[in-house]
Amino acid sequence: MYYSNFASTQHNRLNQYLVKQILDSSPEQIIIKIYDFAILNCARKDLIKTTKALQELINSLRYDDDGAKEISIGLLKIYRYCQEEARKGNFDFVQQALTELRDTWINSLKNYKG
């Protein structure tokens, strides 16, 4: 009984920490967190969570700006291809592709912010 209460308390603290971390994150940081989640679940070969993360990346694409639209169309194609490869069980490819995209995203943010 004590262990159960302890585990529940720890779980609630972790959830509160995670919620605060997400609420305090910029949109760019949230995208990186989604990449991290997708990469982690590729390593675990978890199709459902990998697909959900990829869908969130798709949902985050912007088509309202001409510059962003062209990039978004390219990313949409990559994300859909990754979804298809994950469904085929090719998690190593998806993990590598997402890791490279994540690294490119981080480098772009560093260059943009100076």
C-alpha positions in Angstrom: 0.0 0.0 0.0 2.8 2.5 0.9 4.6 1.7 -2.3 1.5 2.3 -4.3 1.0 5.7 -2.7 4.7 6.6 -3.2 4.6 5.6 -6.9 1.4 7.6 -7.4 3.0 10.7 -5.8 6.1 10.3 -7.9 4.0 9.9 -11.0 2.0 13.1 -10.2 5.2 15.1 -9.6 6.6 13.9 -12.9 3.3 14.9 -14.7 3.4 18.3 -13.0 7.0 18.8 -14.1 6.2 17.7 -17.6 3.2 20.0 -17.9 5.2 23.0 -16.6 8.0 22.2 -19.0 5.6 22.1 -21.9 3.8 25.2 -20.9 7.0 27.1 -20.6 8.4 25.9 -24.0 8.4 27.9 -27.1 6.7 26.5 -30.2 10.2 25.6 -31.6 11.1 23.7 -28.4 7.8 21.8 -28.5 8.6 20.7 -32.1 12.0 19.4 -30.8 10.2 17.5 -28.0 7.9 15.9 -30.5 10.9 14.8 -32.6 12.5 13.4 -29.4 9.3 11.5 -28.6 9.1 10.1 -32.1 12.8 9.1 -32.1 12.5 7.4 -28.8 9.4 5.5 -29.9 11.2 4.4 -33.1 13.9 3.0 -31.0 11.2 1.1 -29.0 9.5 0.1 -32.3 6.2 1.5 -31.0 4.2 2.0 -34.1 1.3 3.8 -32.5 3.3 6.4 -30.6 5.7 6.9 -33.6 2.7 7.5 -35.9 1.0 9.8 -33.4 4.2 11.9 -33.1 4.6 12.1 -36.9 0.9 13.2 -37.1 1.6 16.0 -34.6 4.6 17.1 -36.8 2.2 17.1 -39.8 -0.4 19.1 -37.9 2.2 21.7 -37.0 3.1 22.5 -40.6 2.2 26.0 -41.8 0.8 26.8 -45.3 -0.3 30.4 -44.7 3.1 32.0 -45.6 4.7 31.5 -49.1 8.1 30.7 -47.6 6.8 28.3 -45.0 4.4 26.7 -47.5 7.2 25.3 -49.7 9.1 23.9 -46.8 5.9 22.5 -45.3 5.0 20.7 -48.4 8.5 19.1 -48.5 8.3 18.1 -44.8 4.8 16.7 -45.3 6.1 14.4 -47.9 9.0 13.3 -45.7 6.7 12.8 -42.6 4.2 10.7 -44.7 7.0 8.6 -46.1 8.2 8.0 -42.5 4.7 7.0 -41.5 4.6 4.5 -44.3 8.1 3.1 -43.4 7.1 2.8 -39.8 4.0 0.8 -40.8 6.3 -1.5 -42.7 8.4 -1.9 -39.6 11.4 0.0 -40.9 12.0 1.9 -37.7 15.7 2.2 -38.1 15.2 4.3 -41.3 12.5 6.4 -39.6 14.7 7.0 -36.6 17.6 8.1 -38.7 15.5 10.4 -40.9 13.9 12.0 -37.8 17.2 12.4 -36.0 18.6 14.2 -39.1 15.6 16.4 -39.3 15.8 17.2 -35.6 19.4 18.1 -35.8 18.8 20.3 -38.8 16.0 22.0 -36.9 18.2 22.7 -33.9 21.0 24.0 -36.2 18.6 26.3 -38.0 17.3 27.7 -34.7 20.9 28.3 -33.5 21.7 30.2 -36.7 18.5 32.1 -36.7 18.9 33.3 -33.1 22.5 34.1 -33.7 
